[in-house]
Amino acid sequence: MSNGASATLESHNQTPRKVRLVTDLVKGKSVPAALAALQFLSKRAAAPVAKLIKSAAASASAEGGSASGGKEKFENLIVKNITVESAGMLKKYMPRAFGRASLIRRRKSRITLELGNQKSEIRKKNSPTSDFRTP
């Protein structure tokens, strides 16, 4: 990635549907604002998502992931993109009446996070795009 950093949590033992409630809250926010919001959120997925954001911010500041080659400041980073996908499931059976069995699916999540530089994102929004066609 040219600016910012990325981090991935491969196998989190919670359903993607429940994790998306937390990730939708922090998408597009600055890193300090996202961490502050997650600190007071009473959801189980808040702690792993906060840890993932801290990890990506640390790698952005350590590697100097900006286009200019300098180190990224913690305050200048924003959560550019965060996606939650299914990471497989553990299948087990529960005995039921009359000799039957029901399938229990323990779903897992894969969380992928991209951080970007706040200044470059503002520049992209204000720049003219080539998507507009003139008649």
C-alpha positions as CSV (number, residue, x, y, z in Angstrom):
1,M,0.0,0.0,0.0
2,S,1.5,3.4,-1.0
3,N,0.3,5.4,2.1
4,G,-0.8,4.2,5.4
5,A,-0.7,0.5,6.5
6,S,-2.8,-2.6,6.7
7,A,-3.4,-5.3,9.2
8,T,-5.4,-8.5,9.3
9,L,-7.0,-10.6,12.0
10,E,-7.2,-14.0,10.5
11,S,-9.5,-16.1,12.7
12,H,-11.6,-14.3,15.3
13,N,-14.1,-16.5,17.1
14,Q,-17.2,-14.5,16.6
15,T,-19.7,-14.3,13.8
16,P,-19.1,-11.8,11.0
17,R,-22.6,-10.3,11.5
18,K,-21.8,-9.3,15.1
19,V,-18.3,-8.0,14.2
20,R,-19.7,-5.8,11.4
21,L,-21.7,-3.8,13.9
22,V,-18.4,-2.7,15.5
23,T,-16.5,-2.1,12.3
24,D,-19.2,0.0,10.7
25,L,-18.9,2.3,13.6
26,V,-15.2,3.1,13.1
27,K,-15.1,3.2,9.3
28,G,-13.9,6.6,8.0
29,K,-12.9,7.9,11.4
30,S,-9.5,9.1,12.5
31,V,-7.5,6.6,14.5
32,P,-7.8,8.5,17.9
33,A,-11.5,8.9,17.4
34,A,-12.0,5.3,16.5
35,L,-10.0,4.1,19.5
36,A,-12.0,6.4,21.8
37,A,-15.3,5.1,20.4
38,L,-14.3,1.5,20.8
39,Q,-13.1,2.1,24.4
40,F,-16.6,2.8,25.6
41,L,-18.4,0.3,23.3
42,S,-19.9,-2.7,25.2
43,K,-19.5,-5.2,22.4
44,R,-17.2,-8.2,22.5
45,A,-15.6,-7.4,19.2
46,A,-14.5,-3.9,20.3
47,A,-11.3,-5.1,22.0
48,P,-9.9,-7.1,19.0
49,V,-10.8,-4.4,16.5
50,A,-9.1,-1.7,18.8
51,K,-6.0,-4.0,19.0
52,L,-6.0,-4.4,15.2
53,I,-6.2,-0.6,14.7
54,K,-3.3,-0.1,17.1
55,S,-1.3,-2.7,15.3
56,A,-1.8,-1.1,11.9
57,A,-1.1,2.4,13.3
58,A,2.2,1.1,14.8
59,S,3.3,-0.5,11.6
60,A,2.4,2.8,9.7
61,S,4.6,4.8,12.0
62,A,7.4,2.2,12.1
63,E,7.6,1.6,8.4
64,G,7.1,5.1,7.2
65,G,4.3,4.0,4.9
66,S,3.5,7.4,3.4
67,A,4.2,8.3,-0.3
68,S,6.8,10.9,0.8
69,G,8.8,8.2,2.7
70,G,8.3,9.8,6.1
71,K,6.8,8.4,9.1
72,E,3.0,8.7,9.6
73,K,1.8,10.5,12.6
74,F,-0.8,8.7,14.8
75,E,-3.3,11.6,14.6
76,N,-3.1,11.9,10.8
77,L,-4.2,8.4,10.1
78,I,-7.8,7.5,9.3
79,V,-9.6,4.1,9.0
80,K,-9.7,4.0,5.2
81,N,-11.3,0.6,4.8
82,I,-12.3,-2.2,7.1
83,T,-13.9,-5.4,5.9
84,V,-15.3,-8.4,7.8
85,E,-15.5,-11.8,6.0
86,S,-16.3,-15.3,7.0
87,A,-13.2,-17.3,8.0
88,G,-14.7,-20.7,7.9
89,M,-16.6,-22.4,10.7
90,L,-16.3,-25.2,13.2
91,K,-19.1,-27.8,12.6
92,K,-20.3,-30.0,15.4
93,Y,-23.4,-32.1,16.1
94,M,-25.9,-31.9,18.9
95,P,-28.1,-34.9,19.7
96,R,-31.8,-34.4,19.3
97,A,-34.9,-36.4,19.9
98,F,-35.7,-39.7,18.1
99,G,-32.0,-40.4,17.2
100,R,-31.6,-37.4,15.1
101,A,-28.7,-34.8,15.2
102,S,-28.6,-31.1,14.5
103,L,-25.7,-29.3,13.0
104,I,-24.1,-26.5,15.1
105,R,-22.0,-24.0,13.1
106,R,-19.5,-21.9,15.1
107,R,-18.6,-19.1,12.7
108,K,-15.3,-17.2,12.6
109,S,-14.4,-13.8,11.2
110,R,-11.5,-12.4,9.2
111,I,-11.1,-8.7,9.7
112,T,-9.0,-6.7,7.2
113,L,-8.1,-3.1,8.0
114,E,-6.5,-0.4,5.9
115,L,-5.3,2.9,7.3
116,G,-4.8,6.0,5.1
117,N,-3.3,9.4,5.5
118,Q,-5.9,12.0,6.3
119,K,-4.4,14.7,4.0
120,S,-4.2,12.4,1.0
121,E,-7.9,11.4,1.4
122,I,-9.0,15.0,1.5
123,R,-7.0,15.7,-1.6
124,K,-8.6,12.8,-3.4
125,K,-12.1,14.0,-2.6
126,N,-11.4,17.5,-3.8
127,S,-9.6,16.5,-7.1
128,P,-11.7,16.3,-10.3
129,T,-12.3,12.9,-11.5
130,S,-12.5,11.5,-15.0
131,D,-15.7,9.7,-14.4
132,F,-17.8,12.6,-15.6
133,R,-18.5,12.6,-19.4
134,T,-19.4,15.7,-21.3
135,P,-22.1,15.3,-24.0
